[in-house]
Amino acid sequence: MEYVDETAAKIMVAARPGDSIRRIAQKIDGSYSWVYDWIERLEDAGFIRREDGVYIEKYAVRDRYYDLVAAISRAVPPSIDDGYVIPHFAGMPFAYTKIDGVYVWTHGGYQIARGHDDYPIFIQVADQDVERWTAFFDEFGIPSTIEERRDVPDHDAPVSYVLIPKSGDLTREWVDGNPAVPLDETIEHMMEYRVNYEPALEMIGDEYDRDIDASHEDPRLDA
């Protein structure tokens, strides 16, 4: 029973071949030191190995941890913070996009159009993986939709997922351990809805040294 622990389970389920300890800690929203300690223990138990990154050694154990995490998610609706951890358990590529592309690129500094009782998370996924993603979220007891957020929440859990299918390979950039659509794509989305994103555009421009006009004034007024 020594290894029946939430952190151990999240490490085993979230780790992908070659992940650094820091990336795993960021994925599961855990402290580096605590994740490091647990990885040492899991390595001593023979569940994982470290060799230029972390690798799973006992996939049967990993599968049992997966079942445990999924069962807990079905029994206790995940928090908003957990909502950004759970997609890492799917084993499929994804990228936070739209509102969440902005959320990730601003390091959680800009939030819009969501509340604690209705919190859709937008992720871009490969076309061919949509059914697998839907099945994954069903297994975790979390509602998901394709392309559009739910009009009226029909589930006790505040967190839901909106899948944005994309043909071809996903292009992703990692920010604080989270995959997001490229910054240019995020800025394009923000400029399309610039009235809503003015403060975020200023944040992005300052941090990433981008020349962005965040003003939403109609240039025709100066004509």
N, C-alpha and C positions, 0 to 999 in steps of 0.2 A: 504493500500500500504506500510505500515511500514515494512512489512516482505518480500517484494519483493527485495531480496538482494542475491548476488552471494554466499557469505559466508553462509548465512542461508540455501540456497538451497543445497550447497555441504554438510553441516552438516547433514541435514535431509536425503539426499540420501546415504551418505557414512556410516552413523552410523549403527552398528550392535548391537544386544542386549548385554548389559554388557560392551560395549566399554568404556574405560576411556576417559576423555577429552583430555589427552595428545595423545592417539592413534588416536583419530579423527583428532586432529590438524595435526598430522604427515601424516595421510592418505590424507588430502586435501591440504597439503603443506601450512598450515596457521600458524600464530603465536599463541602460547598458550593463551596469554592474550585476543586476539581478539576473538578466538573461545570460550573461557570461558565466555566472555561477551555475546556473541550471544546465547550460551546455556542457560544462565540465562534468557534471553529475551524469548527464545522459550519455556522454562519451564513455565514462567509467563503466556504465551499465551495458555498453555495447550497442546502444540504440542508434547512435550517430558516430561519425568520424569527422575529424578535421584534417583537411589536406588541401591547402590553398582555398579554403572555404569550408562550408559545412555540408555534409552529405548524410542522407538517411541510410542506415545500415539494416534496420529491421522494419520492413514495410508492414509486416503483420501488426507490429506494435503501433506503427503510425496509423493504420486503419482503425485500430481500437480507440485510439485517441480521437480520431475523426468522428467516430460514432458517438463518443462521449460529448464532444463539443456540439454536435448537431442535436443530440437529445436535450442538452441544457438550453440551447437556443429555442427549441420547440416548447420547452416548459416555462422559460423565463424570457419574455421579449427582450431582444438586445437593446442596449442603450445607443444613443447617437454615436458615442465614441466607438462602441463595438461595431457600429455600422460601417466604419472605415477599416476595420480589421477583417471582417468576415469574408469579403471577396478574395483576400489573399489565401483562403483555405481551398479555393475551387480548383487550383492547379491548371487554370486556363488564363491566357493573357487577357488583360483588360486595361483600360485607361480612364481615369476620371475626366469627365468632360462637362461642357456647358457650365452651370452654376458651380459644379464641383471642380472643373478645371480652374476656375477663378479661385475657389476656396483653397485648393492645393498650392497654386502658384503664389498666393498671398500668405502662405503658411497659416491658413485658418484665420487670416485677419479681416476677411470680408465675407459677409453672409447676407443673403437676400431671399425673400419670397418663401421662407420656410419657418415653421414653428415647432415647438417641442412635441406637439401632438400630431403633427403631420410633416414628416421629414423624408422626402424622396431624395435618393442619392443617384446621380446620373453617371452611368459607366458606359464607355464605348467597348463593344465586344465584336469579335469576328462573326460575320454572317453565319458561317457554318457551325458556330458554337451556341447559337441562341437557344435552341431546345435544351442543350446541356445546362446552360445557365439557368433557365427556368426550372429545370428539374433540381438543380443544386439548391436554389432558394426555396423551393417547395420542401426539400428535405430538411432545411433549417427552419421551416415554418414562417418564412418571411415573404410577404407579397411582392410580386414584380410585374411590371408591364413593359410593353415594347413601344418605344418612341414617345409615348405620352404619359404624363403622371396621372394618377387616379383623380377623378373629379371629386369624389367623396370617399374618404377613408372607410373601408369596410372591414377593418381589422384592428384589434386592440393595440397592436404594436405601432409605435410612432414611425419606425423606420420602414421604408419600402425602397425598391430599386426600380429605376427606369433604364432599360437596356436600349442602347443606341447602336444598331447593327452597322457594320462597316465591311465592305467587300475588300478582299485582299488582306495583306499583312497590316497589323496595327503598328503605327509609329508612336513610340512612347518616350517620354523623358521622366527621369526619376527625381522627385523633389521630396526631401525629408522621408525617404523610404516609400513614397507612394508614386505609382505610375500615373502620369497625366498626359493628355494630348499635348502636342508641342506648343510652346509659348505663342508662336505666331497664330496658330489656330485659336488659341484662347483669346488673344487680343482681337482677332477678327470677330469672334462671338460677342465680345464686350462692346466693340464699336457698333455692331448691329443694334445693340440695345444700350447705347451709350448713356442715355438719361439715367438708367438704373445703375450704371457701373462707373460713374465719374470718380468717386473716391478710389475705387480699385484701380482705375486706369492711372491715376496719379501715383498710387503705390507701386504698380508694375513699372511705370516709366522711371521712377526714382531708383528702384532696386536693380533693375536689369538694364539701366542706361538706354532706354528706348525713347525716341522722340515721338511722344504721343500727345495729340491735342485732345485733352479730356473735356473741353467745352462742348456743350450741346446746343450752343446758339446757332440759329439758322444763318448761314453766311449770306443768304439773299437779303437779310435785313440791312446789311452794310452797303448794298448796291445803290 
